[in-house]
Amino acid sequence: MGGAGGGGRAARALRLLLLLVLALAAVEYLFGSILDASPLRTYLYTPVYNATQSTIKANERQPWPKIPLQNSTHNTPINNTLSQNNTLNMTRRNETELSTPILLTKIMEGIKNFVTTEGGVKVSEPAMPLCDAMPPDLGPVTVNKTEIELEWVEKKYPQVHRGGRYSPPNCTARHKVAIIVPYRDRQQHLAIFLNHMHPFLMKQQIEYGIFIVEQEGSSDFNRAKLMNVGFAESQKQKAGGWQCFIFHDIDLLPLDSRNLYSCPKQPRHMSASIDKLHFKLPYEDIFGGVSAMTLEQFTKVNGFSNKYWGWGGEDDDMFYRIKKMNYHIARYKMSIARYAMLDHKKSAPNPKRYQLLSQTSKTFQKDGLSTLEYDVVQVVQHHLYTHVLANVDERS
């Protein structure tokens, strides 16, 4: 009884206080010209602009680049701009006209922050807690390599948002991860990959998006350049950008969910233990297959090289860049960093790869993200992935 009475008194006091403030606002509005220098005006009026700051013109802020989307629900963030007609030399009349609406707006915002109930005053609900650093029930997973139709897979996983985007529903993700997959003529692999990866990633309670980056044309496959394109285009698709990037071959499927798809303080080689390589590391400096890098790490090494056409060399080139910038490669233990490889036909090796590798330490700052050129043919947001089709041929 005492708690209920106290809550009722608090609610009544709040209502009386709000009525008093509204009455003062009415007096201010009716007699503002007479009380031009009143203490009430001095207390309640809050200037819209700071007279010590310079005026910001509309053409001094540039909007984010627009992205051609088909069937897209993504809205590109746009910077708010101030009209050129707004100046700092506002008349006293403008101040009088602005002060009362501002006051009323503040009062209404204050009212919205309180909900009066029988039990008293209730504040707004707090934000969701952070997800666990190590989500529960992680461990070995099975892989289904059976051929399946992409259209059938696209109808699964309703909890995934358009574009292959997912956020945990009951907690705030600790990691925001873009999965970048270079791609060409692997539709059957794509269906198996998506069917395996979405439940795998959701279990890790990360916020993620899957980006399939396809090379247009008939030129030799340039895996590294496509990953640079995926990095650049995925950043445009998310307000605030992604924090972590997993560069992922489409024919590799993780076998243990303790292999967290996040980015540590050092670049991480994820696929250290592959079934077709007898779960052994081929050589210590390998960085191919699946790798993870933060935004800072990837930009510091200038991304991947754009010069590796055909199979091989680009991953070793990235290792040299990482070493040159005083990073080292991190790995999970071999019992966790396990992957299954899908069957595929091997591409012809790049005959120039050793020559290019010999020059990496001298040329990496002038070959990579800083010199990336490509044409976006289209960006389409499907249910389980975002498809980026790009022309990466060298321009004459």
C-alpha positions in Angstrom: 0.0 0.0 0.0 2.8 2.4 0.9 4.6 1.7 -2.4 1.5 2.3 -4.5 0.7 5.5 -2.6 4.2 6.8 -3.2 4.0 6.0 -6.9 0.7 7.8 -7.2 2.0 10.9 -5.4 5.1 10.9 -7.7 2.8 10.7 -10.8 0.6 13.6 -9.6 3.6 15.7 -8.8 5.0 15.1 -12.3 1.7 16.1 -13.9 1.5 19.3 -11.8 5.1 20.2 -12.7 4.4 19.7 -16.4 1.2 21.9 -16.1 3.2 24.6 -14.4 5.9 24.6 -17.2 3.2 24.7 -19.9 1.5 27.7 -18.1 4.9 29.5 -18.0 5.3 28.8 -21.7 1.9 30.2 -22.5 2.8 33.4 -20.6 6.1 33.6 -22.5 4.3 33.2 -25.8 1.6 35.9 -25.1 3.8 38.5 -23.4 7.2 37.7 -25.0 7.5 41.2 -26.6 6.9 42.8 -23.2 9.2 40.5 -21.4 11.9 40.7 -24.0 14.7 40.6 -21.4 12.9 38.6 -18.7 14.7 36.0 -16.6 12.2 33.5 -17.9 13.4 34.1 -21.5 17.0 33.9 -20.5 16.5 30.6 -18.7 14.3 28.9 -21.2 15.7 30.0 -24.6 18.4 27.9 -26.1 20.1 29.3 -29.3 19.9 27.0 -32.3 23.4 28.1 -33.4 26.6 28.8 -31.6 27.7 32.3 -32.6 31.4 31.4 -32.1 31.2 28.7 -34.9 31.6 29.4 -38.6 28.7 28.9 -40.9 28.5 25.5 -42.7 27.5 25.7 -46.3 25.5 23.0 -48.0 28.1 22.4 -50.7 30.9 21.7 -48.1 29.5 18.3 -47.2 29.4 15.6 -49.9 26.8 12.7 -49.8 27.9 9.1 -49.9 28.3 7.7 -53.4 25.1 6.2 -54.8 25.2 2.5 -55.6 23.2 0.9 -58.4 20.9 -1.7 -56.7 18.3 -3.9 -58.1 15.6 -5.3 -55.8 17.4 -3.6 -53.0 16.0 -2.5 -49.6 19.2 -0.9 -48.5 19.2 2.9 -48.1 22.5 4.7 -48.7 23.3 7.0 -45.7 23.1 10.7 -46.6 24.8 13.5 -44.7 22.4 16.1 -43.4 23.2 19.6 -44.7 22.2 23.0 -43.6 20.5 25.5 -45.9 22.6 28.3 -47.3 19.9 30.7 -46.3 20.6 30.1 -42.6 22.9 32.7 -41.2 24.3 33.5 -37.8 22.9 37.1 -37.8 19.4 36.0 -36.8 17.0 38.8 -35.8 15.5 39.0 -32.3 12.2 38.2 -34.0 13.5 34.9 -35.2 14.6 34.1 -31.6 11.1 34.9 -30.3 9.5 32.7 -32.9 11.9 29.8 -32.3 12.0 29.8 -28.5 8.5 28.6 -27.8 8.4 25.7 -30.3 11.8 24.6 -29.0 10.5 24.7 -25.4 7.3 22.8 -26.3 9.4 20.2 -28.1 11.6 19.7 -25.1 8.5 19.3 -22.9 6.9 16.7 -25.2 10.2 14.8 -25.3 10.3 14.8 -21.5 6.7 13.5 -21.4 7.6 10.7 -23.9 10.4 9.5 -21.6 7.9 8.8 -18.8 5.0 6.3 -18.9 2.6 6.8 -16.0 1.1 3.5 -14.7 -0.6 2.4 -11.6 2.7 1.4 -10.1 4.3 4.8 -10.6 6.7 6.1 -13.3 8.4 3.7 -15.8 11.5 4.7 -17.8 12.3 3.5 -21.4 13.6 0.0 -21.8 17.5 -0.4 -21.8 19.5 -1.6 -24.9 20.1 -5.3 -25.4 23.1 -6.8 -23.6 26.2 -7.7 -25.5 26.4 -11.3 -26.8 28.6 -13.7 -25.1 32.3 -13.5 -26.0 32.2 -17.2 -26.5 28.7 -18.3 -27.5 27.3 -21.5 -26.0 27.0 -24.9 -27.7 29.9 -24.5 -30.1 31.9 -27.4 -31.5 32.3 -29.8 -34.4 29.7 -29.6 -37.2 28.9 -31.8 -40.1 29.0 -30.9 -43.8 26.4 -31.9 -46.4 28.1 -31.9 -49.9 25.0 -33.2 -51.6 24.1 -31.2 -54.7 21.1 -28.9 -54.0 19.3 -26.2 -55.9 20.1 -22.6 -55.2 16.4 -21.7 -55.5 15.5 -24.2 -52.7 18.2 -22.8 -50.4 17.0 -19.3 -51.0 13.7 -20.2 -49.4 15.3 -21.3 -46.2 16.5 -19.3 -43.2 13.8 -16.6 -42.8 15.7 -15.0 -39.9 18.3 -13.8 -42.5 17.5 -10.4 -43.9 17.7 -9.5 -47.6 21.2 -9.2 -48.9 22.5 -12.1 -46.7 22.5 -9.9 -43.6 21.9 -11.1 -40.0 22.0 -9.7 -36.5 21.4 -11.7 -33.3 17.8 -11.1 -32.1 18.4 -11.3 -28.4 21.8 -9.6 -27.9 24.0 -7.0 -29.4 26.8 -8.6 -31.6 30.4 -8.0 -30.6 31.6 -8.3 -34.2 30.4 -6.8 -37.5 31.7 -9.1 -40.2 31.6 -9.0 -44.0 32.2 -12.3 -45.7 33.8 -11.7 -49.1 33.7 -14.5 -51.6 35.4 -14.3 -55.0 33.3 -16.1 -57.5 32.9 -17.3 -61.1 30.9 -20.2 -62.6 30.4 -22.1 -59.3 26.6 -22.0 -58.8 26.4 -25.5 -57.4 29.1 -24.6 -54.9 27.2 -21.4 -54.0 24.1 -23.4 -53.0 26.1 -25.7 -50.7 28.1 -22.8 -49.3 25.1 -20.7 -48.4 23.3 -23.7 -46.9 26.3 -24.5 -44.7 27.5 -21.0 -43.7 24.3 -19.3 -42.6 23.4 -21.7 -39.7 27.2 -21.9 -38.9 27.5 -18.0 -38.6 24.2 -17.5 -36.8 25.3 -19.8 -34.1 28.3 -17.6 -33.4 26.1 -14.6 -32.6 27.8 -12.2 -34.9 26.4 -9.5 -37.2 27.4 -10.4 -40.7 26.7 -10.0 -44.4 27.7 -12.4 -47.2 29.0 -10.8 -50.4 29.5 -12.9 -53.6 31.8 -11.0 -55.9 31.6 -12.3 -59.4 34.1 -11.5 -62.2 32.5 -10.5 -65.5 34.1 -11.4 -68.9 36.5 -14.1 -70.0 39.8 -12.8 -68.7 41.9 -15.1 -66.4 40.4 -15.2 -62.9 41.8 -12.5 -60.6 40.8 -13.7 -57.1 42.8 -11.0 -55.2 41.4 -8.1 -57.2 37.8 -9.4 -56.6 38.5 -9.4 -52.9 39.6 -5.8 -53.1 36.3 -5.0 -55.0 34.3 -6.9 -52.3 36.0 -4.9 -49.6 35.2 -1.6 -51.3 31.6 -2.5 -52.3 30.6 -4.1 -48.9 31.6 -0.9 -47.1 29.2 1.0 -49.2 26.4 -1.3 -48.3 26.5 -0.7 -44.5 26.0 2.5 -42.7 29.2 3.0 -40.6 30.9 0.2 -42.5 32.1 -3.3 -41.4 34.8 -3.8 -38.8 36.1 -7.2 -39.9 36.5 -8.9 -43.2 36.7 -12.7 -43.9 38.1 -13.4 -47.4 36.6 -16.8 -48.2 37.0 -19.4 -51.0 33.6 -20.8 -52.0 34.8 -24.4 -51.9 35.9 -24.4 -48.2 33.4 -25.2 -45.5 34.3 -24.9 -41.7 34.0 -28.0 -39.6 34.1 -26.5 -36.1 32.0 -23.5 -34.9 34.6 -22.7 -32.3 36.5 -21.3 -35.3 35.1 -17.9 -34.7 34.5 -15.6 -37.7 35.9 -12.5 -36.0 39.1 -10.5 -36.3 41.8 -10.6 -33.6 44.6 -8.1 -33.1 46.7 -9.9 -35.7 45.6 -11.1 -39.2 44.2 -14.6 -38.8 44.6 -17.6 -41.2 41.4 -19.5 -40.7 41.7 -22.6 -42.9 44.9 -24.1 -41.5 43.6 -27.7 -41.5 41.9 -28.9 -44.7 40.7 -32.5 -45.3 42.2 -32.8 -48.8 45.5 -31.7 -47.4 45.3 -34.4 -44.7 44.6 -31.7 -42.1 48.2 -30.5 -42.3 49.6 -27.1 -42.9 51.3 -27.1 -46.3 53.9 -24.4 -45.2 54.1 -22.0 -42.3 53.7 -18.8 -44.3 50.4 -19.8 -46.1 47.6 -17.3 -45.9 45.2 -18.7 -48.5 41.8 -20.3 -48.4 40.0 -18.4 -45.6 41.6 -15.4 -43.9 40.4 -12.6 -41.5 41.6 -9.0 -41.3 40.3 -5.9 -39.6 39.6 -2.7 -41.5 42.8 -1.2 -40.1 45.0 -4.2 -41.0 43.6 -4.4 -44.5 44.0 -0.8 -45.3 47.5 -0.6 -43.8 48.8 -3.3 -46.1 47.0 -1.7 -49.0 44.7 -4.7 -49.6 45.6 -7.4 -52.0 47.6 -7.0 -55.2 45.6 -6.4 -58.4 48.2 -8.0 -60.6 47.7 -11.8 -60.1 45.8 -13.2 -63.1 45.3 -16.9 -62.9 45.9 -19.3 -60.1 48.4 -18.8 -57.2 50.7 -16.2 -55.7 48.3 -13.7 -54.4 48.1 -15.2 -50.9 51.9 -15.3 -50.5 52.0 -11.7 -51.7 49.6 -10.8 -48.9 51.8 -12.6 -46.4 54.7 -10.4 -47.5 52.6 -7.3 -47.0 51.5 -8.4 -43.5 55.2 -9.1 -42.5 56.3 -5.7 -44.0 53.8 -3.9 -41.8 55.1 -5.7 -38.7 52.0 -8.0 -38.3 52.2 -11.7 -37.8 49.8 -14.5 -38.7 47.5 -15.9 -36.0 45.8 -19.3 -36.2 43.5 -21.5 -34.1 44.9 -24.9 -33.2 44.7 -27.4 -35.9 41.8 -29.4 -34.3 39.6 -26.3 -34.6 40.8 -24.7 -37.8 39.4 -27.6 -39.8 37.7 -27.3 -43.2 36.2 -29.6 -45.9 37.0 -28.8 -49.5 34.4 -29.2 -52.3 35.6 -30.9 -55.5 36.6 -28.5 -58.3 38.7 -28.3 -61.3 42.1 -26.6 -60.8 42.9 -23.5 -62.8 46.1 -23.0 -64.7 48.9 -21.6 -62.6 50.0 -18.0 -63.1 53.4 -18.1 -64.9 54.3 -14.7 -63.6 53.6 -15.3 -59.9 57.2 -15.8 -58.8 58.4 -12.7 -60.6 55.6 -10.6 -59.0 56.4 -12.1 -55.6 60.0 -11.0 -55.8 58.9 -7.4 -56.2 56.2 -7.2 -53.5 58.2 -5.5 -50.7 59.1 -2.7 -53.1 55.7 -2.3 -54.9 52.9 -3.1 -52.4 52.2 0.5 -51.5 51.6 1.3 -55.2 49.6 -1.9 -56.0 46.4 -2.6 -54.2 43.5 -0.6 -52.8 45.3 2.6 -53.7 45.3 1.7 -57.4 42.1 -0.4 -57.6 40.0 0.2 -60.8 36.9 -1.6 -61.7 33.4 -1.1 -63.1 30.3 -2.3 -61.2 27.9 -4.0 -63.6 25.3 -4.6 -61.0 24.7 -5.1 -57.3 21.7 -7.3 -56.4 20.5 -8.1 -53.0 19.1 -11.7 -52.9 17.7 -13.2 -49.8 20.8 -15.0 -48.6 23.6 -13.0 -50.2 24.5 -9.7 -52.0 25.7 -10.4 -55.5 28.3 -7.9 -56.9 29.0 -8.3 -60.6 32.2 -6.4 -61.6 34.4 -5.9 -64.6 38.0 -5.9 -63.3 39.8 -6.0 -66.7 42.8 -3.6 -66.8 42.0 -0.3 -68.5 44.0 0.7 -71.5 
